């Protein structure tokens, strides 16, 4: 493994920092404190190669048994995080409170490569044993840290970059660390943000698991953030006493530590009782209802439920709100369906074409005919698919959605078909059911099917024809029965002609094709806007539109379709305080841009000329990237411009392989045509 700098130079840098002498580069306070601990407290010699000790299998099993709840809660989030980062040159790691690696998700190649330096399950990566590193330093500092390459204490680890966050239990004690370790130098702040979000989800899962018999209470000052990562959560006993709280709850209620909140009653905190908020939540179909703090004017939006262990149905279905139509099951309670008549009425509000598509769906949904949905990004393909599912005779089964474009090629096969225990490095010990098996008896929704790799297209075709699945690493054949709905914003017929999509699979998927119109073509835009405003206002009085604002909204061409419309209206509702939505509450681009104006893309100050072929992706073609993705896209575009679209040069500058960079460019919708030509010319 290549070192970033010679050992002698690395040791000299550490000595200069610890002795407060002149340094060649700026060192963060976190790293400086860690280097000082390693040298002065642990007496570690930075010039000496050191491999962390590894526990015996029996010692590891004892720790795994002790951490069984945390490992079970973390596995799914670790796999999801690995998929989000989409880089085979990294590992997602879980340690215990002593820095022992308990579980790891990575590619087999990366796992084998780093095993030689002691990066493996069972190894002890505390600062005392491994010097400055993401996991050990995170435990020592008690907060999220990033340790990049030369910041490691021992030189043999300076090719790695770590982003780690501590996991706290309901008592506020550190119970483990979630870490991402990679060879990449690209946007480590991005990794740290995702690690922090995944850590929060693990903590929330852990709280739910440990307090199954308690009443869960969800709340936030903003109603759209209830049932999300940012909500406050309380576990309350039958008498209304608080048993546990997550960190968001502590922050929102103004408590410094869990001990300050535990034991208080619900009516000590809010102007309501447990029984009252349970009844109000049930009457409102478990949508958030407003409550107020005791002796304060703070308003929260809250949902209270009965204990999940009691088997109370806790599922809510919302086809057009922020949850985007996915069935959400809280605590594993049985899935329940809303009346079938409601599923279609929420999709159309008077537009003839949309009404026609809904009626077609009603006629064929129970005829075992595959359905293909076409529509631009943001037109609500998943919402429509979920509604079709709820209309069907399979509505009591699961609705399982898979975005084929968001899964890396290394994971999509295991996600779809599942795997037996030990099938690959990072696999769960008990194995895992794939999405197809999860959809048995229900509906499987394959979004962005046009991005599925050719090899998996053949396997999917066989499953559709035989209605049988064989998980990876297994010889057991499992019968499956599900309704298939696919979707794509790409032209599959053109992909077939260009050899990028199997013709036989295309005809197998296209039993009937339904086309969702873009928002700019719908004649029911005003009725749809009014419906969204009523929905977003929740328990507040729904605002109305001023005539000029209404006309501006109707004139705008909505490149992001319904998804963009909802975000705009949600912001306008917050700004108008329940009164009238005027032009002052709308974004400038809606007020100033002509209905058919060409657009340029600006990413954090980087403006790309319209006549620049690779970067000039029209805004209509871009999915709704979040801030992290936009930042990453802007960084890559800037480097590509700087190096004249030579992918080899840019990949070397970023410290990643060309294949990794190509995957990132594809995921971020950076066109490859000119880049490939420039690259070929440079290497020819």
PyMOL commands that set and color helices and strands:
alter all, ss='L'
color gray80, all
select helices_A, chain A and resi 7-18+29-41+57-66+68-85+108-115+127-130+134-141+149-151+155-157+188-210+223-225+247-253+258-261+266-269+274-283+308-310+340-345+352-364+381-391+409-417+435-438+449-451+454-466+492-497+503-509+519-521+525-537+547-555+561-576+583-585+588-592+619-621+627-642+647-654+658-667+673-683
alter helices_A, ss='H'
color red, helices_A
select strands_A, chain A and resi 90-96+101-106+145-148+161-168+174-182+215-220+232-236+242-245+289-292+299-304+371-374+399-403+443-447+468-470+477-479+483-488+512-515+544-545+580-581+602-603+606-607
alter strands_A, ss='S'
color yellow, strands_A
deselect
rebuild
show_as cartoon
